[in-house]
Amino acid sequence: MAVIHVYSVETATGSELRGSGLRTGSASAAVDHALRSNIQYPPPLHATKIFYAGDFVDPAFAELTELAQRHRLEFDIGGI
């Protein structure tokens, strides 16, 4: 099962912003949260991070890849 973690950080310090995180298995919920976070915590002072942990054949991985590319969001694969 996929685990997707989305959160925002201060770019100057790399510190996670309290209350900005979401942990889900849904790619669409993760991308929606990232888009809302980019509005609430806009660049360049903040950055929204998306991390994917799970099997690469999981449908959530394909959906996250497609949605992230469509909305020009970056995500990392690996640990949370």
N, C-alpha and C positions, 0 to 999 in steps of 0.2 A: 504494500500500500504506500502511496506517495505521501510525503509530508512536505508542505510548502510553507515557508516562513517569510513573512514580509514585515519590514520595519524601516523606520527612518532614522538617520543619523545626522549629527552636526558634521559638516565636512571639515571644519577646522580641527576638531578634536577626535572625531570618529565615535563619539559617545552616542549610544542609542537614546532616542527621545522617549521618555516615559509615556506609556499609553499608545504608542504608535504601532505596536506589533500585532500581527495576526498569524496564527498557526492553523493551517487548514489542509485538507486533501483535495480541495476544489480549485482547479486552475482559474476558472472564471472569477471566483470569489477573491483569489489572490491578486489578479490583475485589477479588478474593480477597487480593491483596497489600495493598491499601489497608485492608481490614478487619482484617487481621492487624497492620498498622502502627498502626492506631488503638488496638489492645489493648496493643501493646508500647510505644508512645509516645502516651499518652492526652492528650486536650485537658484543660485549656486551655493547658498548658505546651508542647504540640506541636501541629502541624497537618500533616495528610497532604494532599499536592497531587497532582492527576491532570491531566496535560496531554495533549491529543489533537492530533496533526498528521496530516493526511491529507485525502483527498477525502470530502466530506460524503455522497456516495452509496455510500461503502464500507460493507459490512455491519457492520464493526467499529464504526462510528460509531453506527448504530442500536442495536446490542447494548450498547455502552457507555452510551448515553443511558438505555436501559431499566434496566440493572443499577444504574447510579448513582442513578437516581430511586428504585428499589425499596429500596436500602440507605441512602438519604438522604445520599449522598456528592455533593460538588460537583466539577466538573471544568472546566478551561479549554480553550478551543480556540485553537490557534495554535502559536507557537514553543516549542521545547524548550530 
